[in-house]
């Protein structure tokens, strides 16, 4: 604690000195000591705690000259600094961006020392008469524990996993990050090879939930005894308790949902401590209770039959409010935009969520978060860093945007549950269907008279000249930037690059939707909304994405890719689990009717799944697998 206080006091003094200079008070406390005047081990601790990498090579070299062994620098001032950071982060006195900056300093310091440590080990082996070629570069005996981390098969999202890996690394855990799209076989093979203590699975898209269940089952079959951690945007404590936990959970090897990076250290520490049994028993009891509540809730919940739900759909009067006029451009167009053009469309709120910075009421959300007493200062620093990197990316064109838009004549089917698209007006008249988009309908009983919605309700039946739009867009170049920062041991800018790529592509989607409404389709030529109002969705029409609540089936992306040729024309690929590649990608259907709205399909019954599988010409078990998260029954 004394070291923490000393460092924070010096930091404050430095800040006060700079403020005094700004205000013209340069003569005030001119002789006050700078942290650079401290003894070298204290300077190293200060650099770590404050995330300053500017002097790290120079200070580490000075410390190495004085130390008996290079390892003593890591075990002494470097680990001392990281322990203080762990304490401050755990106590809520330090925030994630600061921790990531500190990790960058630590990595650079260790990278500087590694050649000297390896040289020392080899010399020692020779002195002991051992063969130096047998030197083990991967010796991990000095760590508090070993954790394997992987994004599961078919999923390419790893920003959250990267953050957790850095935070665990800051707390002296050896993290083996084996990357994205990892098959179950690879995960199990690497866990055995590295002899890890804990396995962590990450995923963002809903098919990843099912893949996590597969991994848990296979771990059980193969007799693995490592605790299994579950994390990622689409995961939840409830899904972990209900679907994953029963396949693997025991007191020795529990399955635990980890909400965010700040919880990961506590979870891993608890699992590797003497109090593990007590900790795991508490979680087991909580998950058992959640499971019971979940199944009791299903019994209490009533679902309409599929036919009843169809009877109670929304009935839009397409004579009173006709479909939007014919688009100016029918067919497929490749679209590009400069990063400069889309910057005004950026929604910064998810950016701060990525970095786990959350303001309290009334300072929730951007830009009010800057006024928050607890996180405001750090949020502003983070935002300024983002602006600086964004300017650099725009200036050197290291990221760029590209996508495909399709606008087609469309009508819902006679049954009213799907939407047929045509290549041209002539094809519509001739009945030549280009492809069919299958939709899902709400079935869970409502306590109101609200209709049971499906996206197909928003498209007019045959006899009307309606249309359907769609697009897929990506931000390219992020992977190369990530590789660059990884090679420089710079996790902070690596994660910042990924966070910005996500913001760029979401802003591109917002920008493109406006272009579609005002120009390409042109049904809202006179729209003059501010960017702020756009983010509040104050326009006619919607752009729901396949795999999200209004159409939770990712397989509809394959139909879209076939229709707009997203891979051929823009280089946007789909993985086995239909995750879009690159990771910073967005796809959506575009509905123009003013009565179209966003909604959540929620859980659905077997009668609808059977109908849906038949309409998609898909085997029922395969269809059930893809729809697994929304089924109101257990799959066979």
JOCORPE-V709195 format. One record per backbone hydrogen bond with DSSP energy under -1.0 kcal/mol. CO is the residue of the C=O (numbers start at 0). NH is the residue of the N-H. E is the energy in kcal/mol with one decimal. If there is no record, write none. Layout:
<<CO,NH,E> <CO,NH,E>>
This chain:
<<0,4,-2.7> <1,5,-2.8> <2,6,-2.6> <3,7,-2.8> <4,8,-2.6> <5,9,-2.5> <6,10,-2.4> <7,11,-2.3> <8,12,-2.6> <9,13,-2.6> <10,14,-2.3> <11,15,-2.9> <12,16,-2.7> <13,17,-2.1> <14,18,-2.3> <15,19,-2.5> <16,20,-2.0> <17,21,-2.3> <18,22,-2.0> <19,24,-3.5> <20,23,-1.5> <24,27,-1.8> <26,29,-1.1> <28,31,-1.9> <33,36,-2.0> <34,37,-1.4> <38,42,-1.9> <39,43,-2.3> <40,44,-2.0> <41,45,-2.6> <42,46,-2.8> <43,47,-2.3> <44,48,-2.8> <45,49,-2.3> <46,51,-2.3> <47,50,-1.0> <54,58,-2.6> <55,59,-2.8> <56,60,-2.2> <57,61,-2.0> <58,62,-2.5> <59,63,-2.6> <60,64,-2.1> <61,65,-1.1> <62,66,-1.8> <68,71,-1.0> <69,72,-1.3> <69,73,-1.0> <70,74,-2.9> <71,75,-1.7> <72,77,-2.2> <73,78,-2.1> <75,79,-2.5> <76,80,-2.6> <77,81,-2.3> <78,82,-2.5> <79,83,-1.7> <80,84,-2.2> <81,85,-2.7> <82,86,-2.3> <83,87,-2.8> <84,88,-3.0> <85,89,-2.5> <86,90,-1.8> <87,92,-2.8> <87,93,-1.0> <88,91,-1.2> <94,98,-1.9> <95,99,-2.6> <96,100,-2.1> <97,101,-2.4> <98,102,-2.4> <99,103,-1.8> <100,104,-1.7> <101,105,-2.4> <102,106,-2.9> <103,107,-2.1> <104,108,-2.3> <105,109,-2.8> <106,110,-2.7> <107,111,-1.8> <108,112,-1.6> <109,113,-2.2> <112,116,-2.3> <113,117,-2.8> <114,118,-2.0> <115,119,-2.0> <116,120,-2.3> <117,121,-2.4> <118,122,-2.2> <119,123,-2.2> <120,124,-2.3> <121,125,-2.3> <122,126,-2.4> <123,127,-1.7> <124,129,-3.4> <125,128,-1.6> <130,133,-1.9> <131,134,-1.5> <135,138,-1.1> <139,142,-1.2> <144,173,-2.6> <145,196,-2.5> <145,197,-1.6> <146,175,-3.1> <147,199,-3.2> <148,177,-2.5> <149,201,-2.4> <150,181,-2.6> <151,154,-2.0> <154,180,-2.0> <157,161,-2.7> <158,162,-1.8> <159,163,-2.3> <160,164,-2.6> <161,165,-1.9> <162,166,-2.4> <163,167,-2.7> <164,168,-2.3> <165,169,-2.1> <167,170,-1.0> <167,172,-1.7> <168,171,-1.6> <171,143,-3.3> <173,146,-2.9> <175,148,-2.7> <178,150,-2.6> <181,152,-1.3> <182,186,-2.2> <183,187,-2.4> <184,188,-2.4> <185,189,-2.7> <186,190,-2.1> <187,191,-1.7> <188,192,-2.4> <189,193,-2.7> <190,195,-1.6> <197,147,-2.6> <198,228,-3.3> <199,149,-2.0> <200,230,-2.0> <201,151,-2.2> <204,207,-1.5> <205,208,-1.6> <206,210,-1.6> <207,211,-2.1> <208,212,-1.3> <209,213,-1.9> <210,214,-2.2> <211,215,-2.3> <212,216,-2.4> <213,217,-2.5> <214,218,-2.6> <215,219,-1.9> <216,220,-2.4> <217,221,-2.4> <218,223,-2.6> <226,198,-2.4> <227,255,-2.6> <228,200,-3.1> <229,257,-3.0> <230,202,-1.0> <231,234,-1.2> <235,239,-2.2> <236,240,-2.6> <237,241,-2.7> <238,242,-2.8> <238,243,-1.2> <239,244,-3.4> <243,246,-1.8> <244,247,-1.9> <244,248,-2.9> <253,227,-2.9> <255,229,-2.6> <259,262,-1.5> <262,266,-2.1> <263,267,-2.5> <264,268,-3.0> <265,269,-2.4> <266,270,-2.1> <267,271,-1.5> <272,275,-1.2> <274,278,-2.3> <275,279,-3.1> <276,280,-2.4> <277,281,-1.8> <278,282,-1.6> <279,283,-3.0> <280,284,-2.5> <281,285,-2.0> <282,286,-2.9> <283,287,-2.6> <284,288,-2.1> <285,289,-2.3> <286,290,-2.5> <287,291,-2.2> <288,292,-2.5> <289,293,-2.4> <290,294,-2.4> <291,295,-2.4> <292,296,-2.4> <293,297,-1.8> <294,298,-1.8> <295,299,-1.9> <296,300,-1.6> <301,444,-2.9> <304,308,-2.4> <305,309,-2.2> <306,310,-1.9> <307,311,-1.4> <309,312,-1.2> <311,451,-2.4> <315,317,-1.2> <316,320,-2.7> <330,406,-2.1> <332,404,-2.9> <334,402,-2.3> <337,341,-1.2> <338,342,-1.4> <341,344,-2.1> <342,345,-1.9> <347,351,-1.5> <348,352,-1.6> <349,353,-2.3> <350,354,-1.3> <351,356,-2.8> <352,355,-1.7> <359,362,-3.2> <364,368,-2.2> <366,369,-1.8> <367,370,-2.2> <368,371,-1.5> <371,375,-1.6> <374,378,-2.9> <375,379,-2.2> <376,380,-1.9> <377,381,-2.6> <378,382,-2.5> <379,383,-2.5> <380,384,-2.4> <381,385,-2.3> <382,386,-2.5> <383,387,-2.2> <384,388,-2.5> <385,389,-2.7> <386,390,-2.4> <387,391,-1.8> <388,392,-2.8> <389,393,-2.6> <390,394,-2.6> <391,395,-2.6> <392,397,-1.2> <399,475,-3.1> <401,473,-2.5> <402,334,-2.9> <403,471,-2.0> <404,332,-2.9> <405,469,-1.9> <406,330,-3.3> <407,467,-2.5> <408,421,-2.5> <410,419,-3.1> <417,412,-2.3> <418,436,-3.2> <419,410,-1.9> <420,433,-2.6> <420,434,-1.3> <423,427,-1.7> <424,428,-2.3> <425,429,-2.0> <426,431,-2.6> <430,432,-1.1> <434,420,-2.8> <436,418,-2.7> <442,303,-2.8> <452,441,-2.1> <453,456,-1.7> <454,457,-1.6> <455,458,-1.5> <459,411,-1.7> <460,463,-1.4> <463,465,-1.5> <465,409,-2.6> <467,407,-2.3> <468,589,-3.4> <469,405,-3.0> <470,587,-2.3> <471,403,-2.5> <472,585,-2.5> <473,401,-1.9> <475,399,-2.1> <476,480,-1.5> <477,481,-2.7> <478,482,-2.2> <479,483,-2.1> <480,484,-2.4> <481,485,-2.4> <482,486,-2.2> <484,489,-3.1> <485,488,-1.7> <489,493,-1.6> <490,494,-2.8> <491,495,-2.2> <492,496,-2.2> <493,497,-1.7> <494,498,-2.5> <495,499,-2.5> <496,500,-2.5> <497,501,-1.9> <498,502,-1.7> <499,503,-3.0> <500,504,-2.3> <501,505,-2.0> <502,506,-2.3> <503,507,-2.4> <504,508,-2.2> <505,509,-2.0> <506,510,-2.9> <507,511,-3.1> <508,512,-2.5> <509,513,-1.6> <510,514,-2.1> <511,515,-2.8> <512,516,-2.4> <513,517,-2.8> <514,518,-2.4> <514,519,-1.8> <515,520,-2.7> <515,521,-1.8> <516,523,-2.9> <519,327,-1.5> <519,328,-1.6> <523,526,-2.0> <529,533,-2.0> <530,534,-1.9> <532,537,-1.6> <533,536,-2.0> <541,590,-2.2> <543,588,-2.6> <544,547,-1.8> <547,550,-1.9> <548,600,-2.8> <550,546,-3.1> <552,555,-1.3> <553,556,-2.2> <554,557,-1.0> <555,559,-1.9> <556,560,-3.2> <557,561,-2.1> <558,562,-1.9> <559,563,-2.9> <560,564,-1.5> <564,568,-2.7> <565,569,-1.6> <565,571,-1.6> <566,570,-1.3> <572,580,-2.5> <574,577,-1.9> <578,574,-2.2> <580,572,-2.5> <582,584,-1.9> <583,474,-2.4> <585,472,-3.0> <587,470,-2.4> <589,468,-2.5> <590,541,-1.7> <592,595,-2.0> <603,631,-2.4> <604,608,-1.9> <605,609,-2.7> <606,610,-1.7> <607,611,-3.0> <608,612,-3.0> <609,613,-2.0> <610,614,-2.4> <611,615,-2.1> <612,617,-2.8> <618,622,-2.5> <619,623,-2.8> <620,624,-1.8> <621,625,-2.0> <622,626,-1.9> <626,629,-2.5> <627,630,-1.2> <629,603,-2.6>>
